Amino acid sequence: MKRISIDEYFLKIALVVAERSTCVRHHVGAVAVKDKHILATGYNGAASGLKDCLELGCLRDQNGIPSGTKHEICRAIHAEQNVIIQSSLHGISLAGATVYCTHTPCIICAKMLVNSKINRYVTFSNYADDSFIELFKEAGVQVDILDKPNQDITFLG
């Protein structure tokens, strides 16, 4: 049996984090990692304690808004934003970290990640907005788009 790579390991964790999403369009999970240790996780969903799209329906669907546009018309906070918020709430710097995420970032999240001083962004799926590419290049954030990890959990028990 072959041991999975560290990138596959953290991408699989991001997939599990995404299962907590309350978005009806995309389940997105993010994991911030430094020195092979998880700093924070985040998934997309309504602000803490507020009603979400599972309860109220999707504002974007109701208004025919395509993915990757008009981010302000949405109840959800993006997974990358929540990973930044969670690290901040717990006094953890993301400087030098790698963010593993189930999708590439929107431009708003990309700007926030650049200001968080991350070094690397790893994903396996593309979001509808690809304007992050030039921003990350200019800021020196390495981007790796890998194959989607095998979703089977293998263990000897």
C-alpha positions as CSV (number, residue, x, y, z in Angstrom):
1,M,0.0,0.0,0.0
2,K,1.4,3.4,-1.0
3,R,1.3,6.3,1.5
4,I,-0.6,9.4,0.2
5,S,1.4,12.6,-0.4
6,I,1.1,15.5,2.0
7,D,-0.7,17.6,-0.6
8,E,-3.3,14.8,-1.2
9,Y,-3.7,14.5,2.6
10,F,-4.6,18.1,3.1
11,L,-6.8,18.3,0.0
12,K,-8.7,15.3,1.4
13,I,-9.2,17.2,4.6
14,A,-10.4,20.2,2.7
15,L,-13.0,17.9,1.1
16,V,-14.2,16.8,4.5
17,V,-14.3,20.5,5.7
18,A,-16.5,21.3,2.6
19,E,-19.1,18.9,3.9
20,R,-20.1,21.5,6.5
21,S,-21.1,24.0,3.8
22,T,-24.5,25.5,3.8
23,C,-24.3,26.7,0.2
24,V,-26.7,25.1,-2.3
25,R,-24.4,25.8,-5.3
26,H,-20.9,24.8,-4.3
27,H,-19.5,23.1,-1.2
28,V,-16.1,24.6,-0.7
29,G,-13.6,23.7,2.1
30,A,-10.2,25.4,2.9
31,V,-7.4,24.3,5.2
32,A,-4.5,26.6,6.2
33,V,-1.3,24.7,6.9
34,K,2.2,25.6,8.0
35,D,5.0,23.1,8.6
36,K,2.6,20.2,8.1
37,H,0.3,21.5,10.9
38,I,-3.3,22.7,10.4
39,L,-3.7,26.3,11.5
40,A,-7.4,26.8,10.7
41,T,-10.2,25.5,8.5
42,G,-13.1,27.2,6.8
43,Y,-16.1,26.4,4.6
44,N,-18.6,28.5,2.8
45,G,-21.8,29.4,4.6
46,A,-23.8,32.2,6.2
47,A,-22.4,34.2,9.0
48,S,-22.4,32.4,12.4
49,G,-25.8,32.3,14.0
50,L,-27.7,33.6,10.9
51,K,-30.1,31.7,8.7
52,D,-28.5,30.1,5.7
53,C,-29.4,29.0,2.2
54,L,-30.4,25.6,3.3
55,E,-33.2,27.3,5.3
56,L,-34.0,30.3,3.1
57,G,-32.9,29.3,-0.4
58,C,-30.2,30.8,-2.5
59,L,-30.4,34.6,-3.3
60,R,-28.2,34.1,-6.3
61,D,-30.4,31.3,-7.8
62,Q,-33.5,33.4,-7.1
63,N,-32.0,36.3,-9.0
64,G,-30.4,34.4,-11.8
65,I,-26.9,35.5,-10.9
66,P,-24.2,33.4,-12.6
67,S,-21.3,31.9,-10.6
68,G,-18.2,34.1,-10.2
69,T,-20.1,37.4,-10.4
70,K,-21.8,39.9,-7.9
71,H,-20.3,38.3,-4.8
72,E,-22.1,40.8,-2.6
73,I,-25.5,39.2,-3.4
74,C,-24.9,36.1,-1.3
75,R,-25.5,35.0,2.3
76,A,-22.3,33.0,2.3
77,I,-18.8,33.9,3.5
78,H,-16.3,32.1,1.3
79,A,-14.2,29.2,2.7
80,E,-11.0,31.2,2.2
81,Q,-12.5,34.2,4.1
82,N,-13.6,31.9,6.9
83,V,-10.1,30.3,7.2
84,I,-8.7,33.8,7.5
85,I,-11.3,34.8,10.1
86,Q,-10.8,31.6,12.1
87,S,-7.1,32.1,12.2
88,S,-7.6,35.7,13.3
89,L,-10.0,34.8,16.1
90,H,-7.4,32.4,17.5
91,G,-4.4,34.7,17.1
92,I,-2.7,32.6,14.4
93,S,-0.8,34.3,11.6
94,L,-1.1,32.8,8.1
95,A,2.2,34.3,7.0
96,G,4.1,31.7,5.1
97,A,1.2,29.2,5.1
98,T,-0.2,27.1,2.4
99,V,-4.0,27.1,1.8
100,Y,-5.5,23.9,0.5
101,C,-8.9,24.5,-1.0
102,T,-11.4,22.6,-3.0
103,H,-11.7,25.4,-5.6
104,T,-9.5,28.2,-7.0
105,P,-10.3,31.6,-5.3
106,C,-12.5,34.4,-6.4
107,I,-10.6,37.7,-6.8
108,I,-11.9,39.0,-3.4
109,C,-10.6,36.0,-1.6
110,A,-7.3,36.1,-3.5
111,K,-6.7,39.7,-2.4
112,M,-7.4,38.7,1.2
113,L,-5.0,35.8,1.0
114,V,-2.3,38.0,-0.5
115,N,-2.7,40.3,2.4
116,S,-2.6,37.3,4.8
117,K,0.9,36.7,3.4
118,I,0.3,33.1,2.3
119,N,3.1,31.5,0.2
120,R,1.1,28.8,-1.6
121,Y,-2.4,27.9,-2.8
122,V,-3.2,24.3,-3.6
123,T,-6.5,23.1,-5.2
124,F,-7.9,20.6,-7.7
125,S,-11.0,22.4,-9.1
126,N,-11.5,25.7,-10.9
127,Y,-14.0,28.4,-9.8
128,A,-15.7,30.5,-12.4
129,D,-13.4,33.5,-11.7
130,D,-9.8,33.2,-12.8
131,S,-8.7,36.7,-12.2
132,F,-6.7,35.5,-9.2
133,I,-3.9,34.2,-11.5
134,E,-2.3,37.5,-12.3
135,L,-2.7,38.8,-8.7
136,F,-1.1,35.7,-7.2
137,K,1.7,35.8,-9.8
138,E,2.4,39.5,-9.0
139,A,2.3,38.8,-5.3
140,G,4.6,35.7,-5.5
141,V,1.9,33.2,-4.3
142,Q,2.7,29.8,-5.8
143,V,-0.4,28.1,-7.2
144,D,-0.6,24.3,-7.7
145,I,-3.7,22.8,-9.4
146,L,-3.4,19.0,-8.8
147,D,-5.6,16.1,-9.6
148,K,-8.6,15.6,-7.4
149,P,-7.6,13.3,-4.5
150,N,-9.1,9.8,-4.2
151,Q,-12.1,10.2,-1.9
152,D,-11.8,6.7,-0.4
153,I,-10.5,6.5,3.1
154,T,-8.0,3.6,3.4
155,F,-6.8,2.4,6.8
156,L,-5.7,-0.9,8.3
157,G,-7.9,-1.7,11.2
